[in-house]
Amino acid sequence: MAPSTTNPDKDALRLKRVLGTGALVTFGLAYLVPLTVFTTVGSAMRTTQGHLPMAYLVTTLAMVFTSVSYAQLSRAYPTAGSAYTYARGNFGERLGFLVGWALLLDYLLLPAINYLIVGLYLNAQFPSIPVLAPAFVAIALVTWLNIVGIEVVRRANLAMVLLQVGFAFVFVALAARFAHGHFPLGSFYSPSMSWTAVFAGSAILCLSFLGFDAVSTLAEEARDPKRMVPKAILLTTLSGGLMFTVIAYAAALALPDWRAVKVADAAGLEVVQPLGGQWLIAFFLCAYIGGCVASAIASQASVARILYAMGRDQILPKPLFGILNARFQTPARATLIVALISCAMACITLDTLVSVVNFGALSAFSVVNLCVVKHFLIDGRRRSPKDLLIFGLVPLLGFAATAWLWTSLSRDALIVGALWLAVGILYMVLRRPALSIEGA
């Protein structure tokens, strides 16, 4: 039998159980960023050859299967480690470590993506502002908020999510008016559509859904984790997928010719400008930058808790990662380390960061789906027709979908991901005496 994770109730300090379902969904949406469509709208429009809404539908379907798997496992493992905890509990410490290590690839880089986007968009609108200056200011602000505590994070996330939703309503309404009552569906499907291009775009768009799984990292801060966390995971995935698809369709109405994109990294400004001019661009920048800051807050909080769980289990050095701050009861040391990594990663191009992030996410998602089969069907011997559907067919479809998207990643992402896993394996070998491998 695989070793169980460390019981958090034995720790002298514990994370505060203060979050309800609404706060968890807000956290998940803050992580997703409702306006994240604008992050990759330029490169994704080019990749999908103008069929961005269809790519979002494909990605949403793939993520729904996996979100169901996360929801099931979050009931069985109501702790902060997410996919790392699930893999460790079902397949042993070695595979658990590798899944956690792969997950760290996207969780560590996602805050850097948000910081870089803040700098890119401000620089695009105000060229005199260097890209890295606002990025470093955002890193300092977000790090402070995460150290102070999850309740402060909750309030900040709620305000910034509401700001984004408000902009989304205005943007969709203006796009509908711009279309003059003509709403073509060619961006969803056309006879000349390349499914290969759509699937490649879907692999890029997985980044948009990194958030439903992040909800599971807050299990030790939810008031009733076995009930609230699964519900929040599913609500985050479905509401996020719906918003992404609607906004993507509105973007296609505003910019019907995908070949017209000039600057892929800041194409959101090109989509917004025809609908309302400078006032809409100003509104967009406020909402979008606020969304990026909210996502940075949520992503940094999530990765700090995964590092904390791995440090608490002594798979990573406990003095660095596995200790809570006595005053705020937050993983302050892990949070500071993530901030330092973000400072270094902010110097890398956006396209590179996006593609590499998806390697870690899709790798973890694939294993999580297999964990459901192992935990409920094989170990739990739940074999009724309903169980075979929920714990067999659904996770296997999720595994097939995420593995399929994984193969659509760019060559650079696969190379960097493979190198990252190689480093993880080397670390595991060197740390082997400290790792209990009974039953692994």
C-alpha positions as CSV (number, residue, x, y, z in Angstrom):
1,M,0.0,0.0,0.0
2,A,1.3,3.4,-0.9
3,P,2.4,5.6,2.0
4,S,-0.1,8.3,3.0
5,T,0.8,12.0,3.1
6,T,1.7,13.7,6.3
7,N,-1.3,14.5,8.4
8,P,-1.6,18.2,8.5
9,D,-3.4,18.1,11.9
10,K,-0.1,17.0,13.5
11,D,1.6,20.3,12.5
12,A,2.1,22.9,15.2
13,L,0.7,25.5,12.7
14,R,-2.1,25.0,10.3
15,L,-3.5,26.8,7.3
16,K,-6.7,28.8,8.2
17,R,-10.1,27.2,7.3
18,V,-11.9,30.4,6.2
19,L,-13.0,29.8,2.6
20,G,-16.5,28.9,1.4
21,T,-17.7,27.7,-2.1
22,G,-18.1,31.2,-3.4
23,A,-14.6,32.2,-2.3
24,L,-13.1,29.0,-3.9
25,V,-14.9,29.7,-7.2
26,T,-13.7,33.3,-7.1
27,F,-10.1,32.0,-6.5
28,G,-10.4,29.6,-9.4
29,L,-11.8,32.3,-11.8
30,A,-9.1,34.7,-10.6
31,Y,-6.5,32.0,-11.5
32,L,-8.2,31.4,-14.9
33,V,-8.5,35.1,-15.6
34,P,-11.9,35.6,-17.4
35,L,-10.1,37.9,-19.9
36,T,-7.3,35.4,-20.5
37,V,-8.6,35.0,-24.0
38,F,-6.7,38.2,-24.8
39,T,-3.4,36.7,-23.5
40,T,-3.1,34.3,-26.5
41,V,-5.7,35.8,-28.9
42,G,-3.0,36.7,-31.4
43,S,-1.0,33.5,-31.5
44,A,-4.1,31.3,-31.0
45,M,-6.0,33.0,-33.9
46,R,-3.0,32.3,-36.1
47,T,-2.5,28.8,-34.9
48,T,-6.2,27.9,-35.3
49,Q,-6.5,29.8,-38.6
50,G,-9.3,31.9,-37.2
51,H,-11.3,29.1,-35.5
52,L,-10.5,30.3,-31.9
53,P,-14.1,29.7,-30.5
54,M,-14.0,26.1,-31.7
55,A,-10.6,25.5,-30.1
56,Y,-12.0,26.8,-26.8
57,L,-15.0,24.4,-27.1
58,V,-12.6,21.5,-27.7
59,T,-10.4,22.5,-24.7
60,T,-13.4,23.0,-22.5
61,L,-14.7,19.5,-23.3
62,A,-11.3,18.0,-22.5
63,M,-11.0,19.9,-19.3
64,V,-14.5,19.0,-18.0
65,F,-13.5,15.3,-17.9
66,T,-10.4,16.1,-16.0
67,S,-12.1,18.5,-13.7
68,V,-14.5,15.6,-12.7
69,S,-11.5,13.5,-11.8
70,Y,-10.1,16.4,-9.7
71,A,-13.5,16.7,-8.0
72,Q,-13.6,13.0,-7.1
73,L,-10.1,12.9,-5.7
74,S,-10.4,16.1,-3.8
75,R,-13.0,14.3,-1.6
76,A,-10.7,11.5,-1.0
77,Y,-7.6,13.7,-0.4
78,P,-8.7,17.0,1.2
79,T,-5.2,18.4,1.5
80,A,-3.1,21.1,-0.1
81,G,-1.0,19.0,-2.5
82,S,-3.3,18.7,-5.5
83,A,-2.0,16.3,-8.2
84,Y,1.1,15.6,-6.2
85,T,-0.9,14.3,-3.3
86,Y,-3.2,12.2,-5.5
87,A,-0.4,10.6,-7.4
88,R,1.6,10.0,-4.2
89,G,-1.4,8.4,-2.5
90,N,-2.1,6.0,-5.4
91,F,1.2,5.3,-7.1
92,G,3.8,5.9,-4.4
93,E,6.3,8.6,-3.5
94,R,8.5,8.3,-6.6
95,L,5.7,8.9,-9.1
96,G,4.0,11.3,-6.7
97,F,7.2,13.3,-6.7
98,L,7.6,13.3,-10.5
99,V,4.0,14.4,-10.9
100,G,4.5,17.2,-8.4
101,W,7.7,18.1,-10.1
102,A,5.9,18.3,-13.5
103,L,3.1,20.3,-11.9
104,L,5.7,22.8,-10.5
105,L,6.8,23.5,-14.1
106,D,3.5,25.2,-14.9
107,Y,2.7,26.5,-11.4
108,L,6.2,28.2,-11.0
109,L,6.0,29.8,-14.5
110,L,2.4,30.9,-14.5
111,P,3.0,33.8,-12.1
112,A,5.9,34.9,-14.3
113,I,3.5,34.9,-17.3
114,N,1.1,37.2,-15.6
115,Y,3.9,39.6,-14.5
116,L,5.3,39.6,-18.1
117,I,1.8,40.3,-19.5
118,V,1.4,43.3,-17.2
119,G,4.7,44.7,-18.5
120,L,4.0,44.0,-22.2
121,Y,0.6,45.6,-22.2
122,L,1.6,48.7,-20.3
123,N,4.7,49.0,-22.6
124,A,2.5,48.6,-25.7
125,Q,0.2,51.5,-24.6
126,F,3.0,53.6,-23.0
127,P,6.3,52.8,-24.8
128,S,8.3,54.9,-22.3
129,I,7.6,52.3,-19.6
130,P,10.1,49.5,-19.7
131,V,8.5,46.0,-19.8
132,L,10.2,44.7,-16.7
133,A,9.5,47.8,-14.4
134,P,5.8,47.2,-13.9
135,A,6.4,43.4,-13.8
136,F,8.8,43.8,-10.8
137,V,6.4,46.2,-9.0
138,A,3.6,43.6,-9.5
139,I,5.9,40.8,-8.1
140,A,6.5,42.8,-4.9
141,L,2.8,43.6,-4.4
142,V,1.5,40.1,-5.0
143,T,4.2,38.5,-2.8
144,W,3.2,40.8,0.1
145,L,-0.5,40.0,-0.3
146,N,0.2,36.3,-0.3
147,I,2.3,36.5,2.8
148,V,-0.2,38.5,4.7
149,G,-2.9,35.8,4.3
150,I,-5.6,34.1,2.3
151,E,-8.4,36.4,3.5
152,V,-6.7,39.4,2.0
153,V,-6.2,37.4,-1.2
154,R,-9.9,36.5,-1.3
155,R,-11.0,40.1,-1.1
156,A,-8.5,41.3,-3.7
157,N,-9.5,38.5,-6.1
158,L,-13.2,39.2,-5.8
159,A,-12.7,42.9,-6.7
160,M,-10.6,42.1,-9.7
161,V,-12.8,39.2,-11.0
162,L,-15.9,41.6,-10.9
163,L,-13.9,44.2,-12.8
164,Q,-13.1,41.6,-15.5
165,V,-16.7,40.4,-15.7
166,G,-17.9,43.9,-16.1
167,F,-15.5,44.6,-19.0
168,A,-16.5,41.2,-20.6
169,F,-20.2,42.3,-20.7
170,V,-19.3,45.6,-22.3
171,F,-16.9,44.0,-24.8
172,V,-19.5,41.4,-25.9
173,A,-22.2,44.0,-26.3
174,L,-20.0,46.2,-28.4
175,A,-18.9,43.3,-30.6
176,A,-22.5,42.4,-31.2
177,R,-23.3,46.0,-32.2
178,F,-20.1,46.0,-34.4
179,A,-21.4,43.0,-36.2
180,H,-24.6,44.9,-37.3
181,G,-26.9,42.0,-36.6
182,H,-24.8,39.5,-38.7
183,F,-23.4,36.7,-36.6
184,P,-21.5,34.3,-38.8
185,L,-20.5,30.9,-37.3
186,G,-17.4,30.4,-39.5
187,S,-15.1,30.8,-36.5
188,F,-16.7,27.7,-35.0
189,Y,-16.8,25.6,-38.2
190,S,-16.1,26.1,-41.9
191,P,-15.5,23.6,-44.7
192,S,-11.9,24.6,-45.0
193,M,-11.2,24.3,-41.3
194,S,-8.1,22.3,-40.3
195,W,-8.8,20.1,-37.3
196,T,-5.0,19.8,-36.9
197,A,-4.8,23.5,-36.5
198,V,-7.7,23.6,-34.1
199,F,-6.2,20.8,-31.9
200,A,-2.8,22.6,-31.9
201,G,-4.6,25.8,-30.7
202,S,-6.5,23.8,-28.1
203,A,-3.1,22.6,-26.7
204,I,-2.1,26.3,-26.3
205,L,-5.4,27.2,-24.7
206,C,-5.0,24.6,-21.9
207,L,-3.2,27.5,-20.2
208,S,-6.6,29.3,-19.9
209,F,-7.9,26.5,-17.7
210,L,-5.1,26.3,-15.2
211,G,-7.3,27.3,-12.3
212,F,-9.9,24.6,-11.7
213,D,-7.1,22.4,-10.4
214,A,-5.7,25.2,-8.3
215,V,-8.9,25.2,-6.3
216,S,-7.8,21.8,-4.9
217,T,-4.6,23.4,-3.4
218,L,-6.8,25.3,-1.0
219,A,-8.4,22.2,0.5
220,E,-6.8,22.8,3.9
221,E,-8.3,26.4,3.9
222,A,-11.8,25.4,2.9
223,R,-14.4,25.2,5.7
224,D,-15.8,21.9,4.3
225,P,-13.3,20.6,1.8
226,K,-15.0,17.4,0.9
227,R,-18.2,19.2,-0.1
228,M,-17.1,22.6,-1.2
229,V,-13.9,21.9,-3.2
230,P,-15.4,19.4,-5.7
231,K,-18.3,21.7,-6.3
232,A,-16.0,24.7,-6.8
233,I,-13.8,22.8,-9.2
234,L,-16.7,21.9,-11.5
235,L,-18.2,25.4,-11.3
236,T,-14.9,27.0,-12.1
237,T,-14.3,24.8,-15.2
238,L,-17.8,25.2,-16.7
239,S,-18.2,28.9,-16.0
240,G,-14.7,29.6,-17.3
241,G,-15.2,27.6,-20.5
242,L,-18.4,29.4,-21.2
243,M,-16.9,32.8,-20.7
244,F,-13.8,32.0,-22.8
245,T,-15.9,30.7,-25.7
246,V,-18.3,33.7,-25.7
247,I,-15.4,36.2,-25.5
248,A,-13.5,34.4,-28.2
249,Y,-16.5,34.6,-30.5
250,A,-16.9,38.3,-29.8
251,A,-13.2,38.8,-30.6
252,A,-13.7,37.0,-33.9
253,L,-16.6,39.4,-34.7
254,A,-14.3,42.4,-33.9
255,L,-11.4,41.0,-35.9
256,P,-12.9,38.8,-38.6
257,D,-9.6,38.4,-40.5
258,W,-7.1,36.6,-38.3
259,R,-4.4,37.5,-40.7
260,A,-4.7,41.1,-39.7
261,V,-3.0,40.5,-36.3
262,K,0.1,42.6,-36.2
263,V,1.7,42.0,-32.8
264,A,0.7,38.6,-31.4
265,D,1.8,39.3,-27.8
266,A,-0.4,42.3,-27.4
267,A,-3.1,41.5,-30.0
268,G,-5.8,42.1,-27.4
269,L,-5.4,45.8,-28.0
270,E,-6.0,45.3,-31.7
271,V,-9.2,43.4,-31.0
272,V,-10.5,46.0,-28.6
273,Q,-9.6,49.2,-30.5
274,P,-12.2,48.9,-33.3
275,L,-15.1,48.6,-30.9
276,G,-14.7,51.7,-28.7
277,G,-11.5,53.6,-29.3
278,Q,-9.3,54.9,-26.5
279,W,-11.9,54.8,-23.7
280,L,-12.4,51.1,-24.2
281,I,-8.7,50.5,-24.4
282,A,-8.3,52.3,-21.1
283,F,-11.1,50.2,-19.6
284,F,-9.6,47.0,-21.0
285,L,-6.1,47.8,-19.7
286,C,-7.5,48.4,-16.2
287,A,-9.6,45.2,-16.2
288,Y,-6.9,43.0,-17.9
289,I,-4.0,44.1,-15.8
290,G,-6.2,43.7,-12.7
291,G,-7.0,40.2,-14.0
292,C,-3.3,39.4,-14.4
293,V,-2.5,40.6,-10.9
294,A,-5.4,38.5,-9.5
295,S,-4.1,35.5,-11.4
296,A,-0.6,36.1,-10.2
297,I,-1.9,36.3,-6.6
298,A,-3.8,33.0,-7.1
299,S,-1.1,31.2,-8.9
300,Q,1.6,32.2,-6.5
301,A,-0.7,31.1,-3.6
302,S,-1.2,27.7,-5.2
303,V,2.4,26.9,-6.0
304,A,3.4,28.0,-2.5
305,R,1.0,25.5,-1.1
306,I,2.2,22.7,-3.3
307,L,5.8,23.5,-2.3
308,Y,4.6,23.6,1.3
309,A,3.0,20.1,1.0
310,M,6.1,18.7,-0.6
311,G,8.3,20.3,2.0
312,R,6.1,19.1,4.8
313,D,6.4,15.6,3.5
314,Q,10.2,16.2,3.3
315,I,10.4,15.5,-0.4
316,L,11.7,19.0,-0.8
317,P,13.8,20.6,2.0
318,K,11.5,21.3,4.9
319,P,13.3,24.4,6.3
320,L,12.8,26.1,2.9
321,F,9.3,25.0,2.0
322,G,7.5,23.0,4.7
323,I,7.2,25.7,7.4
324,L,4.4,28.2,8.0
325,N,4.9,31.8,9.1
326,A,4.0,32.0,12.8
327,R,2.2,35.3,12.5
328,F,0.2,34.9,9.3
329,Q,0.0,31.1,9.1
330,T,1.0,31.2,5.4
331,P,3.9,29.4,3.6
332,A,5.9,32.7,3.5
333,R,9.3,31.1,2.6
334,A,7.9,29.2,-0.3
335,T,6.1,32.4,-1.5
336,L,9.3,34.3,-1.5
337,I,11.1,31.6,-3.4
338,V,8.4,31.7,-6.1
339,A,8.8,35.5,-6.3
340,L,12.5,35.1,-6.9
341,I,11.9,32.6,-9.7
342,S,9.3,34.9,-11.2
343,C,11.9,37.7,-11.3
344,A,14.2,35.5,-13.3
345,M,11.5,34.1,-15.6
346,A,10.1,37.5,-16.5
347,C,13.0,37.9,-18.9
348,I,11.8,35.0,-21.2
349,T,9.5,35.5,-24.1
350,L,5.7,35.1,-23.6
351,D,5.2,32.4,-26.3
352,T,8.0,30.2,-24.7
353,L,6.6,30.5,-21.2
354,V,3.0,29.6,-22.4
355,S,4.1,26.5,-24.3
356,V,6.3,25.2,-21.5
357,V,3.6,25.8,-18.9
358,N,1.2,23.5,-20.7
359,F,3.7,20.6,-20.6
360,G,3.5,20.4,-16.8
361,A,-0.2,20.9,-16.6
362,L,-1.1,18.3,-19.2
363,S,1.3,15.8,-17.7
364,A,-0.3,16.2,-14.3
365,F,-3.8,16.1,-15.6
366,S,-3.2,12.8,-17.4
367,V,-1.9,11.1,-14.2
368,V,-4.8,12.6,-12.1
369,N,-7.3,10.8,-14.4
370,L,-5.4,7.5,-13.9
371,C,-5.5,8.1,-10.2
372,V,-9.3,8.0,-10.2
373,V,-9.3,4.6,-11.9
374,K,-6.7,3.3,-9.4
375,H,-8.3,4.7,-6.3
376,F,-12.0,3.9,-6.9
377,L,-12.1,1.0,-9.3
378,I,-9.0,-1.0,-8.5
379,D,-8.3,-0.2,-4.8
380,G,-11.8,0.6,-3.8
381,R,-13.4,-2.2,-5.9
382,R,-16.4,0.0,-6.8
383,R,-17.8,-1.8,-9.9
384,S,-21.5,-0.9,-10.2
385,P,-22.6,0.4,-13.6
386,K,-22.7,4.0,-12.2
387,D,-19.2,3.6,-10.7
388,L,-17.8,2.2,-14.0
389,L,-19.1,5.3,-15.7
390,I,-17.9,7.9,-13.2
391,F,-14.7,6.3,-12.1
392,G,-13.9,4.4,-15.3
393,L,-15.2,5.9,-18.5
394,V,-15.0,9.6,-17.6
395,P,-11.4,9.6,-16.3
396,L,-10.3,7.5,-19.2
397,L,-11.8,10.0,-21.6
398,G,-10.1,12.7,-19.7
399,F,-6.8,10.9,-19.9
400,A,-7.2,10.4,-23.7
401,A,-8.1,14.0,-24.2
402,T,-5.2,15.4,-22.2
403,A,-2.7,12.9,-23.6
404,W,-3.9,13.9,-27.1
405,L,-3.5,17.6,-26.4
406,W,-0.1,16.8,-24.9
407,T,1.1,15.5,-28.2
408,S,0.1,18.7,-29.9
409,L,2.6,20.8,-27.9
410,S,5.4,22.5,-29.6
411,R,8.8,20.9,-30.1
412,D,10.4,23.4,-27.8
413,A,7.8,22.7,-25.0
414,L,8.5,19.0,-25.2
415,I,12.2,19.5,-25.1
416,V,12.1,21.9,-22.1
417,G,9.6,19.6,-20.4
418,A,11.7,16.5,-20.9
419,L,14.8,18.4,-19.5
420,W,12.8,19.5,-16.5
421,L,11.7,15.9,-15.8
422,A,15.3,14.7,-16.2
423,V,16.4,17.2,-13.5
424,G,13.6,15.9,-11.3
425,I,14.7,12.3,-11.8
426,L,18.3,13.2,-11.0
427,Y,17.1,15.0,-7.8
428,M,15.0,12.0,-6.8
429,V,18.0,9.7,-7.2
430,L,20.3,11.9,-5.2
431,R,17.6,12.3,-2.5
432,R,16.7,8.6,-2.5
433,P,17.8,7.9,1.1
434,A,15.4,10.6,2.3
435,L,12.5,9.1,0.3
436,S,10.5,6.2,1.7
437,I,9.8,4.0,-1.3
438,E,7.9,1.2,0.4
439,G,5.1,0.1,-1.8
440,A,6.1,2.5,-4.6
